[in-house]
């Protein structure tokens, strides 16, 4: 898993003007790479309860979400596409990670993602 996250994930960052045109090759390539990374995030987080939680959170949240996915989300204009992407990311997160949290709090690794959601 670590090798896949560190060596296989690549989401290019193009100027907003380039990716706003959904029919452009750059936009299509960036979308494919984003959804591939979301699929990897989902697969990594499925190992929760089997592999040590710290390892799963480091690979899934610290590396995949914060290093790759969030940068893309911040580069996508607000709107239905961004909401759909955020919903898919949230759907990957194991519910048990949030059971013992106080209301209004989140995991430290999700602080930046939560700030994005609030914006």
C-alpha positions as CSV (number, residue, x, y, z in Angstrom):
1,X,0.0,0.0,0.0
2,X,2.8,2.4,0.9
3,X,4.5,1.8,-2.4
4,X,1.3,2.5,-4.3
5,X,0.6,5.7,-2.4
6,X,4.2,7.0,-2.8
7,X,4.9,5.9,-6.3
8,X,1.6,5.4,-8.3
9,X,-0.4,8.5,-7.3
10,X,-0.1,11.5,-9.6
11,X,-2.7,14.2,-9.9
12,X,-1.5,17.1,-12.1
13,X,-2.3,20.6,-11.1
14,X,-3.3,22.7,-14.1
15,X,-4.4,26.3,-14.0
16,X,-8.1,26.7,-13.2
17,X,-8.7,28.2,-16.6
18,X,-7.4,25.0,-18.2
19,X,-9.6,22.6,-16.1
20,X,-12.8,24.7,-16.3
21,X,-13.3,23.4,-19.8
22,X,-14.5,19.9,-19.0
23,X,-13.8,18.7,-22.6
24,X,-10.1,19.6,-22.5
25,X,-7.6,16.8,-22.4
26,X,-6.0,18.3,-19.3
27,X,-9.3,18.3,-17.5
28,X,-10.2,14.8,-18.4
29,X,-6.7,13.5,-17.4
30,X,-6.9,15.3,-14.1
31,X,-10.3,13.9,-13.4
32,X,-9.2,10.3,-14.2
33,X,-6.2,10.7,-11.9
34,X,-8.3,12.1,-9.1
35,X,-10.9,9.3,-9.2
36,X,-8.1,6.7,-9.3
37,X,-6.7,8.3,-6.2
38,X,-10.1,8.2,-4.5
39,X,-10.4,4.5,-5.3
40,X,-7.0,3.9,-3.8
41,X,-8.1,5.9,-0.7
42,X,-11.1,3.7,-0.4
43,X,-9.1,0.6,-0.7
44,X,-6.5,1.7,1.8
45,X,-9.1,2.7,4.4
46,X,-10.8,-0.7,4.0
47,X,-7.8,-2.2,5.8
48,X,-8.9,-0.4,9.0
49,X,-9.2,-3.0,11.7
50,X,-6.8,-5.3,9.9
51,X,-3.7,-3.2,9.7
52,X,-2.6,-0.9,12.5
53,X,-4.9,2.2,12.6
54,X,-1.9,4.6,12.7
55,X,-0.6,3.1,9.4
56,X,-4.0,3.3,7.7
57,X,-4.5,6.9,8.8
58,X,-1.0,7.9,7.8
59,X,-1.3,6.4,4.3
60,X,-5.0,7.3,3.7
61,X,-5.3,10.7,5.4
62,X,-1.9,12.2,5.8
63,X,-0.5,11.1,2.5
64,X,-3.4,10.5,0.0
65,X,-6.0,12.9,1.2
66,X,-3.8,15.8,2.4
67,X,-1.0,15.5,-0.1
68,X,-2.9,14.7,-3.3
69,X,-6.7,14.8,-3.1
70,X,-7.1,18.0,-1.1
71,X,-4.8,20.0,-3.5
72,X,-7.1,19.0,-6.3
73,X,-10.2,19.9,-4.4
74,X,-8.9,23.3,-3.6
75,X,-8.2,23.8,-7.3
76,X,-11.7,22.9,-8.4
77,X,-14.2,25.7,-8.6
78,X,-17.0,25.5,-6.0
79,X,-20.1,23.8,-7.3
80,X,-21.6,20.3,-7.9
81,X,-18.4,18.7,-9.1
82,X,-16.5,19.7,-5.9
83,X,-19.4,18.6,-3.7
84,X,-19.5,15.2,-5.5
85,X,-15.8,14.8,-5.0
86,X,-16.0,15.7,-1.3
87,X,-19.0,13.3,-0.8
88,X,-17.0,10.4,-2.3
89,X,-14.0,11.2,0.0
90,X,-16.2,11.3,3.1
91,X,-17.9,8.0,2.1
92,X,-14.5,6.3,2.3
93,X,-13.9,7.3,5.9
94,X,-14.5,4.5,8.5
95,X,-17.4,5.6,10.8
96,X,-15.8,4.1,13.9
97,X,-13.0,6.8,13.7
98,X,-15.7,9.4,14.7
99,X,-17.6,7.5,17.4
100,X,-15.6,8.8,20.4
101,X,-15.1,12.4,19.1
102,X,-16.8,15.3,20.8
103,X,-19.4,17.2,18.8
104,X,-17.8,19.8,16.5
105,X,-14.4,18.1,16.6
106,X,-12.6,15.9,14.0
107,X,-9.4,13.9,13.5
108,X,-6.2,16.0,13.4
109,X,-5.5,14.7,9.9
110,X,-8.9,15.9,8.7
111,X,-8.6,19.6,9.8
112,X,-7.7,21.0,6.4
113,X,-10.4,18.9,4.7
114,X,-13.0,20.1,7.2
115,X,-11.9,23.7,6.6
116,X,-12.4,23.1,2.9
117,X,-15.9,21.7,3.5
118,X,-16.8,24.7,5.6
119,X,-15.7,27.1,2.8
